[in-house]
Amino acid sequence: MLFIPLAAALWSCATLEPTRTDPPHAAAPEAPGRVRNVILMIGDGMGPQQLGLLFEYAHRAPASIYKDRPVALEQVMDDGRVGLSRHGPAQHLVVDSACSATQLAIGQEALPEMIGLNADGDPVETILEKAKRAGKATGLVSDTRLTHATPAAFAAHQPYRNLENAIAVDMLATAPDVMLSGGLRHWVPGSAAREGSPAHEKLSALVGDALRVTSRREDERDLLAEARAAGYEVVFERSALAQVEGGRVLGLFAHSGMMDGLRNTRAKADPERTEPSLAEMTDQALDILSRDEDGFFLMVEGGQIDWAGHNNDVGLLLHEMIKFDDAVRVVHAWARGREDTLVIITADHETGGLGLSYSGASLPEPRPLPGAAFKERPYKANYNYGALSTLDRLYNQQKPLQKIVEEHGASDDRSPEALARRVREYTGFSLSVDGARAVLASEPNPYLTPGHPYLHAETVPRVDDLEAFFIFAEEVRGNLLARQLAAQQNVVWSTATHTHTPVAVITLGPPAATRPFGGLLHHTELGRLMERALLGP
């Protein structure tokens, strides 16, 4: 079966030439100038709306943390070039992260959920693999799991993104020099999931208190041991990562995804923190990879922007954008002024259909204005256009909405009144008892599909409209809570999935290298241009 062999075994039967007509472009973009290094930064789910949320907060929130520092993404825009990219998959309207990252990685169209395959299902050598073959150093950094869709697409070849155990095997065979993320559970023997087993005891002694010990593997392969045998230094803590001086490194800092943006913000100044931030992983990756005199390719993903969008959690999303911006700041400081490096910041798609919006709720009171037109009458807008202080209230959220609902479900008091109190405590926004009942209500699953990873449950949270787009089982209660808070936050969401919205392409580097990335591209074109800049025709 295709998902069992290592990536290397796939090449014997692979067709490496395109078998699809690539999405049309008005004119073929010019070839970029050559560079020694390419740094690709992907804000997963980061559409123009998500960028806009960060910019509005940074510039207009009364207590903005950016009052004494610039937004790094804006700095790159000011110093570089900005374009747009479409990302639609072959034969379909809307993309997922695996397909979109694959299109960037191979420069060809792909189908949803595929990893490193073209639209026919054939494995295609990725830019990371080509860079490695050309003698360059390579690296992958993500705040999700190393085997998650986006990093996987650059170093694995599998028919479906959920085959993370096989993806881990592929990634180890591809052997990027630096791999830093979460997802330990796919790298250790299956028996490590059983407390008291030899594998569990061995792994617990190895990682200490740094992270939870568990496994999702269905075999007894110890990929950590295999990585060490292949010359990797394997680390599990921030302090150990900081001591790595070069060579190959595999860092796995969480059993699944790493710290979310809210936890990251609170933990930044904690000297006892064991998990590195996205910015710290990026900084260490640059330090290691830049020692290669032949240059390097590095992909950095802010993957939990997407997760916040799926949950329609705007407070969490703001912190995820800040987390990603911190990593951009590291890259900007390293790359600014260099003539040998191309930085590309983009997204795979937009998640959630986000918007700040005006409403008919809580209409404003009349107020005086000093201008001549209002000397004899007050100013009173017809709608609620939102207070700037709302941006600070979003920043001050203490827990993700989904976490609030999960903790309520695990508590002794699971009443609507208790949920309303919990929401007020952790978000600063109010939830009525009737609103809490709506969040907790269930209904028979209208899309029941036995065996489906999300649609298998017989009962699901009750969604009163657009229910086909809110399909992630119990996680939807977080979306329902977001709806209840929407009028107070002046925030709307259209879906719990992805949208087709074109995404920004922000580039920094020598003008000859960045010029072709202006205008409107498709991710397949973006992937080919990136490869040509790094490796030539």
PEPE-V911200 format. One record per residue. RES is the residue in one letter. SS is DSSP state (hx for helix, st for strand, lp for the rest). Layout:
res=RES ss=SS
res=RES ss=SS
This chain:
res=M ss=lp
res=L ss=lp
res=F ss=lp
res=I ss=lp
res=P ss=lp
res=L ss=lp
res=A ss=hx
res=A ss=hx
res=A ss=hx
res=L ss=hx
res=W ss=hx
res=S ss=hx
res=C ss=hx
res=A ss=lp
res=T ss=lp
res=L ss=lp
res=E ss=lp
res=P ss=lp
res=T ss=lp
res=R ss=lp
res=T ss=lp
res=D ss=lp
res=P ss=lp
res=P ss=lp
res=H ss=lp
res=A ss=lp
res=A ss=lp
res=A ss=lp
res=P ss=lp
res=E ss=lp
res=A ss=lp
res=P ss=lp
res=G ss=lp
res=R ss=lp
res=V ss=lp
res=R ss=lp
res=N ss=st
res=V ss=st
res=I ss=st
res=L ss=st
res=M ss=st
res=I ss=st
res=G ss=st
res=D ss=lp
res=G ss=lp
res=M ss=lp
res=G ss=lp
res=P ss=hx
res=Q ss=hx
res=Q ss=hx
res=L ss=hx
res=G ss=hx
res=L ss=hx
res=L ss=hx
res=F ss=hx
res=E ss=hx
res=Y ss=hx
res=A ss=hx
res=H ss=hx
res=R ss=hx
res=A ss=lp
res=P ss=lp
res=A ss=lp
res=S ss=lp
res=I ss=lp
res=Y ss=lp
res=K ss=lp
res=D ss=lp
res=R ss=lp
res=P ss=lp
res=V ss=lp
res=A ss=hx
res=L ss=hx
res=E ss=hx
res=Q ss=hx
res=V ss=hx
res=M ss=hx
res=D ss=hx
res=D ss=hx
res=G ss=lp
res=R ss=st
res=V ss=st
res=G ss=st
res=L ss=st
res=S ss=st
res=R ss=st
res=H ss=lp
res=G ss=lp
res=P ss=lp
res=A ss=lp
res=Q ss=lp
res=H ss=lp
res=L ss=lp
res=V ss=lp
res=V ss=lp
res=D ss=lp
res=S ss=hx
res=A ss=hx
res=C ss=hx
res=S ss=hx
res=A ss=hx
res=T ss=hx
res=Q ss=hx
res=L ss=hx
res=A ss=hx
res=I ss=hx
res=G ss=lp
res=Q ss=lp
res=E ss=lp
res=A ss=lp
res=L ss=lp
res=P ss=lp
res=E ss=lp
res=M ss=lp
res=I ss=st
res=G ss=lp
res=L ss=st
res=N ss=lp
res=A ss=lp
res=D ss=lp
res=G ss=lp
res=D ss=lp
res=P ss=st
res=V ss=lp
res=E ss=lp
res=T ss=lp
res=I ss=hx
res=L ss=hx
res=E ss=hx
res=K ss=hx
res=A ss=hx
res=K ss=hx
res=R ss=hx
res=A ss=lp
res=G ss=lp
res=K ss=lp
res=A ss=st
res=T ss=st
res=G ss=st
res=L ss=st
res=V ss=st
res=S ss=st
res=D ss=st
res=T ss=st
res=R ss=st
res=L ss=lp
res=T ss=lp
res=H ss=lp
res=A ss=hx
res=T ss=hx
res=P ss=hx
res=A ss=hx
res=A ss=lp
res=F ss=lp
res=A ss=lp
res=A ss=lp
res=H ss=lp
res=Q ss=st
res=P ss=lp
res=Y ss=lp
res=R ss=lp
res=N ss=lp
res=L ss=lp
res=E ss=hx
res=N ss=hx
res=A ss=hx
res=I ss=hx
res=A ss=hx
res=V ss=hx
res=D ss=hx
res=M ss=hx
res=L ss=hx
res=A ss=hx
res=T ss=hx
res=A ss=lp
res=P ss=lp
res=D ss=lp
res=V ss=st
res=M ss=st
res=L ss=st
res=S ss=st
res=G ss=st
res=G ss=lp
res=L ss=hx
res=R ss=hx
res=H ss=hx
res=W ss=lp
res=V ss=lp
res=P ss=lp
res=G ss=hx
res=S ss=hx
res=A ss=hx
res=A ss=hx
res=R ss=lp
res=E ss=lp
res=G ss=lp
res=S ss=lp
res=P ss=hx
res=A ss=hx
res=H ss=hx
res=E ss=hx
res=K ss=hx
res=L ss=hx
res=S ss=hx
res=A ss=hx
res=L ss=hx
res=V ss=hx
res=G ss=lp
res=D ss=lp
res=A ss=lp
res=L ss=lp
res=R ss=lp
res=V ss=lp
res=T ss=lp
res=S ss=lp
res=R ss=lp
res=R ss=lp
res=E ss=lp
res=D ss=lp
res=E ss=lp
res=R ss=lp
res=D ss=lp
res=L ss=hx
res=L ss=hx
res=A ss=hx
res=E ss=hx
res=A ss=hx
res=R ss=hx
res=A ss=hx
res=A ss=lp
res=G ss=lp
res=Y ss=st
res=E ss=st
res=V ss=st
res=V ss=st
res=F ss=lp
res=E ss=lp
res=R ss=hx
res=S ss=hx
res=A ss=hx
res=L ss=hx
res=A ss=hx
res=Q ss=lp
res=V ss=lp
res=E ss=lp
res=G ss=lp
res=G ss=lp
res=R ss=st
res=V ss=st
res=L ss=st
res=G ss=st
res=L ss=st
res=F ss=lp
res=A ss=lp
res=H ss=lp
res=S ss=lp
res=G ss=lp
res=M ss=lp
res=M ss=lp
res=D ss=lp
res=G ss=hx
res=L ss=hx
res=R ss=hx
res=N ss=hx
res=T ss=hx
res=R ss=hx
res=A ss=hx
res=K ss=lp
res=A ss=lp
res=D ss=lp
res=P ss=lp
res=E ss=lp
res=R ss=lp
res=T ss=lp
res=E ss=lp
res=P ss=lp
res=S ss=lp
res=L ss=hx
res=A ss=hx
res=E ss=hx
res=M ss=hx
res=T ss=hx
res=D ss=hx
res=Q ss=hx
res=A ss=hx
res=L ss=hx
res=D ss=hx
res=I ss=hx
res=L ss=hx
res=S ss=lp
res=R ss=lp
res=D ss=lp
res=E ss=lp
res=D ss=lp
res=G ss=lp
res=F ss=st
res=F ss=st
res=L ss=st
res=M ss=st
res=V ss=st
res=E ss=st
res=G ss=st
res=G ss=lp
res=Q ss=hx
res=I ss=hx
res=D ss=hx
res=W ss=hx
res=A ss=hx
res=G ss=hx
res=H ss=hx
res=N ss=lp
res=N ss=lp
res=D ss=lp
res=V ss=hx
res=G ss=hx
res=L ss=hx
res=L ss=hx
res=L ss=hx
res=H ss=hx
res=E ss=hx
res=M ss=hx
res=I ss=hx
res=K ss=hx
res=F ss=hx
res=D ss=hx
res=D ss=hx
res=A ss=hx
res=V ss=hx
res=R ss=hx
res=V ss=hx
res=V ss=hx
res=H ss=hx
res=A ss=hx
res=W ss=hx
res=A ss=hx
res=R ss=lp
res=G ss=lp
res=R ss=lp
res=E ss=lp
res=D ss=lp
res=T ss=st
res=L ss=st
res=V ss=st
res=I ss=st
res=I ss=st
res=T ss=st
res=A ss=lp
res=D ss=lp
res=H ss=lp
res=E ss=st
res=T ss=st
res=G ss=lp
res=G ss=lp
res=L ss=lp
res=G ss=st
res=L ss=st
res=S ss=lp
res=Y ss=lp
res=S ss=st
res=G ss=lp
res=A ss=lp
res=S ss=lp
res=L ss=lp
res=P ss=lp
res=E ss=lp
res=P ss=lp
res=R ss=st
res=P ss=lp
res=L ss=lp
res=P ss=lp
res=G ss=lp
res=A ss=hx
res=A ss=hx
res=F ss=hx
res=K ss=lp
res=E ss=lp
res=R ss=lp
res=P ss=lp
res=Y ss=st
res=K ss=lp
res=A ss=lp
res=N ss=lp
res=Y ss=lp
res=N ss=st
res=Y ss=lp
res=G ss=lp
res=A ss=lp
res=L ss=lp
res=S ss=hx
res=T ss=hx
res=L ss=hx
res=D ss=hx
res=R ss=hx
res=L ss=hx
res=Y ss=hx
res=N ss=lp
res=Q ss=lp
res=Q ss=lp
res=K ss=lp
res=P ss=lp
res=L ss=hx
res=Q ss=hx
res=K ss=hx
res=I ss=hx
res=V ss=hx
res=E ss=hx
res=E ss=hx
res=H ss=hx
res=G ss=hx
res=A ss=lp
res=S ss=lp
res=D ss=lp
res=D ss=lp
res=R ss=lp
res=S ss=lp
res=P ss=hx
res=E ss=hx
res=A ss=hx
res=L ss=hx
res=A ss=hx
res=R ss=hx
res=R ss=hx
res=V ss=hx
res=R ss=hx
res=E ss=hx
res=Y ss=hx
res=T ss=hx
res=G ss=lp
res=F ss=lp
res=S ss=lp
res=L ss=lp
res=S ss=lp
res=V ss=hx
res=D ss=hx
res=G ss=hx
res=A ss=hx
res=R ss=hx
res=A ss=hx
res=V ss=hx
res=L ss=hx
res=A ss=lp
res=S ss=st
res=E ss=st
res=P ss=st
res=N ss=lp
res=P ss=lp
res=Y ss=lp
res=L ss=lp
res=T ss=lp
res=P ss=lp
res=G ss=lp
res=H ss=lp
res=P ss=lp
res=Y ss=lp
res=L ss=lp
res=H ss=lp
res=A ss=lp
res=E ss=lp
res=T ss=st
res=V ss=st
res=P ss=st
res=R ss=lp
res=V ss=lp
res=D ss=lp
res=D ss=lp
res=L ss=lp
res=E ss=hx
res=A ss=hx
res=F ss=hx
res=F ss=lp
res=I ss=lp
res=F ss=lp
res=A ss=hx
res=E ss=hx
res=E ss=hx
res=V ss=hx
res=R ss=hx
res=G ss=hx
res=N ss=hx
res=L ss=hx
res=L ss=hx
res=A ss=hx
res=R ss=hx
res=Q ss=hx
res=L ss=hx
res=A ss=hx
res=A ss=hx
res=Q ss=hx
res=Q ss=hx
res=N ss=lp
res=V ss=st
res=V ss=st
res=W ss=lp
res=S ss=lp
res=T ss=lp
res=A ss=lp
res=T ss=lp
res=H ss=st
res=T ss=st
res=H ss=lp
res=T ss=lp
res=P ss=lp
res=V ss=st
res=A ss=st
res=V ss=st
res=I ss=st
res=T ss=st
res=L ss=st
res=G ss=lp
res=P ss=lp
res=P ss=hx
res=A ss=hx
res=A ss=hx
res=T ss=hx
res=R ss=hx
res=P ss=hx
res=F ss=hx
res=G ss=lp
res=G ss=st
res=L ss=st
res=L ss=st
res=H ss=st
res=H ss=hx
res=T ss=hx
res=E ss=hx
res=L ss=hx
res=G ss=hx
res=R ss=hx
res=L ss=hx
res=M ss=hx
res=E ss=hx
res=R ss=hx
res=A ss=hx
res=L ss=hx
res=L ss=hx
res=G ss=lp
res=P ss=lp
